[in-house]
Amino acid sequence: MILREATPDDLPPLLALCKKAWTGLGIPFDTDIDRFQKWAAGARIVVLYDTAGLAASLGARSIETDRGPGFEVGLFVVDPDHPDGVKALDALSLYACNLALADQRPIVLSHDPKRTPVIYGRDLVGMDAQDYGDRIQQIGDATTIAQRILERRPEWRPSL
């Protein structure tokens, strides 16, 4: 598994992954590469590659919230064919939380369509969630999110 920040070369396969994942969930996706590149220019994007290629990605933008500085997640996708999608999302999220804390932006804000079978932030990492009818908005603290992931994956804890 390789985690790193995205480069321009990652954007075409990432666009294809988004289309595959979201249309598979019944979420319309009609973004072309030019629009996707414009969105990506203002975001910090992390990609996860495994032996099969691009497996998952998380993209976020810096924001100011009523709780303080943070990141708003605008892209959170895993290949629907990945054998352990939650593990891939956990790896991405832990990496992204470390980046957020290093940037002194500990607050994480996310939105998920209600059609998503598992609302990752609410259901798996304990983010506060509010139902807005067509979507779930979640807000949480990067330290707490990282702790919840490491509770589920103790083998990822560094040994001293």
Backbone as CSV, one residue per row, in Angstrom:
resi,resn,N_x,N_y,N_z,CA_x,CA_y,CA_z,C_x,C_y,C_z
1,MET,0.849,-1.171,0.000,0.000,0.000,0.000,0.897,1.238,0.000
2,ILE,0.627,2.155,-0.898,1.379,3.408,-0.972,0.403,4.568,-0.786
3,LEU,0.699,5.408,0.178,-0.068,6.631,0.432,0.825,7.817,0.134
4,ARG,0.285,8.783,-0.607,1.059,9.991,-0.894,0.119,11.074,-1.381
5,GLU,0.650,12.292,-1.458,-0.152,13.373,-2.017,-0.191,13.218,-3.530
6,ALA,-1.321,13.580,-4.113,-1.545,13.404,-5.543,-0.683,14.353,-6.365
7,THR,-0.367,13.908,-7.566,0.304,14.725,-8.568,-0.671,14.892,-9.736
8,PRO,-0.377,15.780,-10.686,-1.260,15.922,-11.849,-1.487,14.608,-12.613
9,ASP,-0.490,13.727,-12.599,-0.638,12.440,-13.298,-1.685,11.530,-12.648
10,ASP,-2.003,11.773,-11.387,-3.002,10.959,-10.690,-4.434,11.356,-11.048
11,LEU,-4.622,12.548,-11.597,-5.988,13.046,-11.795,-6.815,12.260,-12.808
12,PRO,-6.296,11.874,-13.980,-7.144,11.080,-14.887,-7.613,9.747,-14.279
13,PRO,-6.715,8.943,-13.667,-7.235,7.711,-13.065,-8.152,7.987,-11.860
14,LEU,-7.917,9.082,-11.160,-8.786,9.438,-10.040,-10.174,9.820,-10.535
15,LEU,-10.243,10.549,-11.619,-11.537,10.890,-12.218,-12.287,9.616,-12.607
16,ALA,-11.591,8.664,-13.210,-12.217,7.394,-13.597,-12.706,6.624,-12.370
17,LEU,-11.920,6.639,-11.295,-12.329,5.966,-10.059,-13.581,6.612,-9.475
18,CYS,-13.622,7.939,-9.448,-14.802,8.645,-8.933,-16.044,8.270,-9.731
19,LYS,-15.902,8.272,-11.034,-17.048,7.937,-11.888,-17.526,6.511,-11.608
20,LYS,-16.609,5.586,-11.526,-16.959,4.181,-11.262,-17.662,4.035,-9.914
21,ALA,-17.091,4.627,-8.872,-17.635,4.464,-7.524,-18.986,5.154,-7.373
22,TRP,-19.073,6.393,-7.819,-20.291,7.165,-7.572,-21.445,6.734,-8.466
23,THR,-21.175,6.430,-9.717,-22.280,5.957,-10.556,-22.760,4.591,-10.065
24,GLY,-21.859,3.798,-9.501,-22.247,2.522,-8.904,-23.186,2.685,-7.717
25,LEU,-23.114,3.825,-7.050,-24.015,4.133,-5.930,-25.273,4.863,-6.396
26,GLY,-25.358,5.097,-7.705,-26.515,5.820,-8.231,-26.406,7.324,-8.088
27,ILE,-25.194,7.822,-7.855,-24.960,9.257,-7.711,-24.500,9.795,-9.061
28,PRO,-25.229,10.745,-9.640,-24.828,11.270,-10.955,-23.415,11.849,-10.914
29,PHE,-22.648,11.570,-11.952,-21.274,12.067,-12.038,-20.981,12.424,-13.479
30,ASP,-20.969,13.716,-13.776,-20.754,14.150,-15.161,-19.587,15.120,-15.291
31,THR,-18.665,15.081,-14.346,-17.510,15.971,-14.367,-16.503,15.523,-15.426
32,ASP,-15.993,16.481,-16.192,-14.953,16.151,-17.166,-13.587,16.477,-16.564
33,ILE,-12.532,16.108,-17.247,-11.174,16.266,-16.714,-10.832,17.735,-16.470
34,ASP,-11.292,18.654,-17.319,-10.976,20.071,-17.105,-11.598,20.589,-15.813
35,ARG,-12.869,20.272,-15.582,-13.529,20.698,-14.337,-12.873,20.054,-13.117
36,PHE,-12.507,18.777,-13.271,-11.888,18.055,-12.171,-10.521,18.666,-11.828
37,GLN,-9.746,19.016,-12.845,-8.437,19.621,-12.612,-8.576,20.981,-11.938
38,LYS,-9.595,21.761,-12.311,-9.823,23.069,-11.658,-10.158,22.878,-10.191
39,TRP,-11.014,21.884,-9.879,-11.336,21.615,-8.479,-10.078,21.177,-7.725
40,ALA,-9.306,20.299,-8.329,-8.124,19.744,-7.679,-7.063,20.809,-7.403
41,ALA,-7.023,21.854,-8.222,-6.005,22.895,-8.064,-6.093,23.578,-6.707
42,GLY,-7.257,23.641,-6.118,-7.404,24.294,-4.820,-7.516,23.336,-3.659
43,ALA,-7.292,22.045,-3.910,-7.478,21.035,-2.862,-6.167,20.323,-2.550
44,ARG,-6.143,19.743,-1.393,-5.044,18.863,-1.015,-5.580,17.447,-1.156
45,ILE,-4.981,16.656,-2.032,-5.499,15.337,-2.359,-4.476,14.272,-1.988
46,VAL,-4.951,13.239,-1.316,-4.135,12.094,-0.929,-4.650,10.894,-1.719
47,VAL,-3.735,10.103,-2.254,-4.107,8.908,-3.005,-3.514,7.674,-2.340
48,LEU,-4.227,6.557,-2.512,-3.765,5.279,-2.005,-3.689,4.309,-3.171
49,TYR,-2.509,3.776,-3.387,-2.293,2.771,-4.423,-1.993,1.437,-3.753
50,ASP,-2.529,0.370,-4.337,-2.146,-0.970,-3.913,-1.727,-1.749,-5.156
51,THR,-1.591,-3.033,-5.051,-1.087,-3.813,-6.180,-1.980,-3.734,-7.415
52,ALA,-3.268,-3.429,-7.235,-4.190,-3.336,-8.369,-4.222,-1.931,-8.982
53,GLY,-3.541,-0.971,-8.379,-3.534,0.403,-8.883,-4.173,1.364,-7.899
54,LEU,-4.760,2.444,-8.408,-5.389,3.450,-7.561,-6.598,2.827,-6.870
55,ALA,-6.575,2.810,-5.548,-7.631,2.152,-4.780,-8.564,3.130,-4.087
56,ALA,-8.048,4.295,-3.693,-8.872,5.229,-2.929,-8.223,6.604,-2.909
57,SER,-9.031,7.613,-2.556,-8.504,8.973,-2.483,-9.347,9.823,-1.554
58,LEU,-8.701,10.830,-0.996,-9.353,11.820,-0.146,-8.831,13.186,-0.558
59,GLY,-9.741,14.123,-0.797,-9.357,15.483,-1.154,-10.076,16.466,-0.257
60,ALA,-9.378,17.505,0.181,-9.972,18.471,1.103,-9.407,19.863,0.856
61,ARG,-10.164,20.845,1.313,-9.763,22.258,1.226,-9.728,22.865,2.626
62,SER,-8.837,23.806,2.815,-8.765,24.533,4.089,-10.010,25.389,4.263
63,ILE,-10.545,25.399,5.488,-11.704,26.233,5.813,-11.561,26.756,7.240
64,GLU,-12.362,27.737,7.554,-12.509,28.196,8.930,-13.903,27.778,9.386
65,THR,-13.994,27.129,10.526,-15.279,26.689,11.058,-15.561,27.427,12.356
66,ASP,-16.763,27.248,12.888,-17.066,27.867,14.185,-16.291,27.199,15.314
67,ARG,-15.645,26.059,15.042,-14.803,25.371,16.021,-13.319,25.688,15.829
68,GLY,-12.987,26.414,14.756,-11.595,26.749,14.482,-11.183,26.315,13.088
69,PRO,-9.875,26.412,12.786,-9.396,26.070,11.442,-9.531,24.576,11.165
70,GLY,-9.841,24.259,9.909,-10.007,22.860,9.564,-9.909,22.606,8.084
71,PHE,-10.336,21.417,7.712,-10.404,20.989,6.320,-11.805,20.498,6.038
72,GLU,-12.307,20.836,4.859,-13.584,20.295,4.406,-13.299,19.246,3.347
73,VAL,-13.744,18.025,3.609,-13.536,16.921,2.682,-14.519,17.069,1.529
74,GLY,-13.996,17.139,0.319,-14.836,17.256,-0.867,-14.746,16.032,-1.756
75,LEU,-13.823,15.145,-1.450,-13.608,13.928,-2.229,-13.195,12.827,-1.268
76,PHE,-13.948,11.750,-1.256,-13.635,10.604,-0.403,-14.177,9.394,-1.130
77,VAL,-13.305,8.643,-1.748,-13.758,7.584,-2.645,-12.851,6.360,-2.522
78,VAL,-13.471,5.194,-2.611,-12.739,3.932,-2.628,-13.285,3.090,-3.777
79,ASP,-12.399,2.347,-4.413,-12.808,1.476,-5.502,-13.818,0.452,-4.964
80,PRO,-15.000,0.372,-5.562,-15.997,-0.576,-5.068,-15.542,-2.035,-5.165
81,ASP,-14.528,-2.311,-5.976,-14.004,-3.669,-6.096,-12.869,-3.955,-5.109
82,HIS,-12.497,-2.983,-4.303,-11.399,-3.182,-3.348,-11.814,-4.222,-2.317
83,PRO,-10.931,-5.179,-1.998,-11.311,-6.243,-1.059,-11.555,-5.771,0.380
84,ASP,-10.986,-4.645,0.774,-11.205,-4.120,2.128,-11.282,-2.601,2.059
85,GLY,-12.426,-2.103,1.596,-12.620,-0.671,1.417,-12.489,0.124,2.692
86,VAL,-12.950,-0.420,3.815,-12.850,0.312,5.079,-11.389,0.464,5.484
87,LYS,-10.582,-0.567,5.268,-9.156,-0.467,5.586,-8.498,0.616,4.736
88,ALA,-8.863,0.676,3.452,-8.316,1.710,2.566,-8.731,3.099,3.056
89,LEU,-10.000,3.268,3.427,-10.467,4.562,3.927,-9.808,4.905,5.257
90,ASP,-9.608,3.914,6.106,-8.916,4.163,7.372,-7.493,4.661,7.125
91,ALA,-6.785,4.020,6.196,-5.403,4.427,5.903,-5.370,5.857,5.376
92,LEU,-6.268,6.172,4.449,-6.352,7.536,3.911,-6.667,8.538,5.017
93,SER,-7.637,8.208,5.829,-8.078,9.137,6.875,-6.989,9.383,7.907
94,LEU,-6.279,8.334,8.305,-5.198,8.505,9.270,-4.098,9.394,8.689
95,TYR,-3.741,9.151,7.440,-2.736,9.974,6.759,-3.206,11.427,6.691
96,ALA,-4.462,11.624,6.282,-5.008,12.979,6.158,-5.103,13.670,7.517
97,CYS,-5.453,12.934,8.570,-5.505,13.532,9.910,-4.122,14.019,10.339
98,ASN,-3.092,13.244,10.029,-1.730,13.674,10.357,-1.365,14.945,9.607
99,LEU,-1.768,15.041,8.320,-1.518,16.266,7.564,-2.278,17.445,8.173
100,ALA,-3.533,17.219,8.531,-4.358,18.283,9.115,-3.749,18.787,10.421
101,LEU,-3.309,17.877,11.262,-2.709,18.279,12.542,-1.376,18.996,12.322
102,ALA,-0.593,18.534,11.345,0.677,19.204,11.036,0.435,20.626,10.544
103,ASP,-0.685,20.827,9.829,-1.037,22.155,9.323,-1.811,22.989,10.351
104,GLN,-1.965,22.456,11.555,-2.719,23.109,12.632,-4.149,23.422,12.198
105,ARG,-4.782,22.457,11.522,-6.177,22.534,11.090,-6.882,21.279,11.589
106,PRO,-7.151,21.199,12.892,-7.630,19.952,13.482,-9.096,19.597,13.218
107,ILE,-9.882,20.498,12.693,-11.301,20.233,12.495,-11.535,19.659,11.101
108,VAL,-12.340,18.605,11.029,-12.648,17.951,9.766,-14.154,18.036,9.538
109,LEU,-14.545,18.556,8.386,-15.948,18.681,7.999,-16.162,17.851,6.742
110,SER,-17.269,17.124,6.705,-17.542,16.264,5.558,-19.034,16.205,5.295
111,HIS,-19.397,15.898,4.061,-20.790,15.719,3.659,-20.881,14.410,2.895
112,ASP,-21.885,13.599,3.197,-22.107,12.359,2.458,-23.544,12.305,1.969
113,PRO,-23.741,11.858,0.729,-25.114,11.661,0.271,-25.772,10.571,1.106
114,LYS,-27.050,10.694,1.366,-27.737,9.690,2.167,-27.774,8.334,1.475
115,ARG,-27.525,8.303,0.175,-27.535,7.027,-0.549,-26.308,6.186,-0.247
116,THR,-25.295,6.769,0.379,-24.087,6.024,0.713,-24.437,4.992,1.786
117,PRO,-24.092,3.695,1.570,-24.512,2.659,2.519,-23.967,2.841,3.933
118,VAL,-22.715,3.272,4.062,-22.118,3.532,5.374,-21.629,4.967,5.359
119,ILE,-22.048,5.738,6.333,-21.560,7.108,6.473,-20.290,6.997,7.326
120,TYR,-19.140,6.952,6.655,-17.858,6.648,7.303,-17.609,7.520,8.522
121,GLY,-17.719,8.841,8.362,-17.414,9.747,9.470,-18.295,9.511,10.680
122,ARG,-19.585,9.356,10.457,-20.526,9.149,11.559,-20.419,7.733,12.115
123,ASP,-20.446,6.747,11.228,-20.574,5.364,11.656,-19.263,4.734,12.119
124,LEU,-18.127,5.175,11.587,-16.871,4.477,11.869,-15.821,5.295,12.612
125,VAL,-15.873,6.613,12.543,-14.848,7.384,13.260,-15.444,8.389,14.243
126,GLY,-16.733,8.305,14.512,-17.348,9.056,15.598,-17.529,10.545,15.379
127,MET,-17.621,10.986,14.127,-17.858,12.412,13.900,-19.309,12.750,14.255
128,ASP,-19.533,13.956,14.762,-20.894,14.428,14.993,-21.580,14.558,13.644
129,ALA,-22.830,14.146,13.558,-23.526,14.167,12.275,-24.877,14.860,12.402
130,GLN,-25.233,15.569,11.338,-26.530,16.230,11.264,-27.171,15.876,9.930
131,ASP,-28.450,15.505,9.983,-29.190,15.097,8.790,-29.820,16.317,8.140
132,TYR,-29.491,16.542,6.872,-30.042,17.654,6.105,-30.983,17.170,5.013
133,GLY,-31.601,16.017,5.196,-32.544,15.499,4.215,-31.882,14.689,3.125
134,ASP,-31.157,15.338,2.229,-30.511,14.635,1.119,-29.061,14.276,1.416
135,ARG,-28.522,14.779,2.519,-27.122,14.507,2.851,-26.935,14.525,4.368
136,ILE,-25.831,13.951,4.778,-25.414,13.950,6.179,-24.163,14.825,6.270
137,GLN,-24.201,15.840,7.132,-23.004,16.657,7.370,-22.361,16.161,8.659
138,GLN,-21.039,15.998,8.615,-20.303,15.515,9.776,-19.198,16.485,10.124
139,ILE,-18.930,16.598,11.414,-17.817,17.425,11.860,-17.130,16.698,13.014
140,GLY,-15.807,16.741,13.002,-15.057,16.052,14.035,-13.670,16.632,14.192
141,ASP,-12.945,16.071,15.113,-11.593,16.502,15.450,-10.602,15.453,14.930
142,ALA,-9.564,15.895,14.248,-8.598,14.978,13.635,-7.951,14.043,14.661
143,THR,-7.695,14.531,15.857,-7.089,13.673,16.883,-8.039,12.544,17.262
144,THR,-9.301,12.863,17.457,-10.299,11.850,17.823,-10.495,10.846,16.687
145,ILE,-10.540,11.340,15.463,-10.694,10.457,14.307,-9.511,9.477,14.250
146,ALA,-8.301,9.995,14.411,-7.110,9.136,14.380,-7.156,8.104,15.511
147,GLN,-7.590,8.514,16.702,-7.687,7.574,17.822,-8.675,6.454,17.520
148,ARG,-9.827,6.800,16.934,-10.837,5.780,16.602,-10.291,4.785,15.575
149,ILE,-9.537,5.284,14.606,-8.950,4.390,13.597,-7.936,3.459,14.251
150,LEU,-7.088,4.003,15.108,-6.057,3.189,15.753,-6.645,2.202,16.754
151,GLU,-7.808,2.505,17.321,-8.498,1.520,18.168,-8.928,0.318,17.337
152,ARG,-9.369,0.573,16.112,-9.812,-0.485,15.223,-8.622,-1.205,14.586
153,ARG,-7.502,-0.523,14.474,-6.322,-1.076,13.801,-5.077,-0.918,14.697
154,PRO,-5.039,-1.628,15.816,-3.910,-1.468,16.752,-2.558,-1.825,16.131
155,GLU,-2.563,-2.643,15.078,-1.294,-3.006,14.430,-0.649,-1.815,13.729
156,TRP,-1.392,-0.734,13.549,-0.854,0.466,12.920,-0.208,1.414,13.928
157,ARG,-0.366,1.122,15.213,0.242,1.995,16.229,1.763,1.837,16.180
158,PRO,2.477,2.951,16.261,3.940,2.830,16.294,4.368,2.195,17.621
159,SER,5.351,1.353,17.568,5.867,0.751,18.807,7.043,1.583,19.299
160,LEU,7.105,1.731,20.581,8.195,2.527,21.184,9.286,1.649,21.728
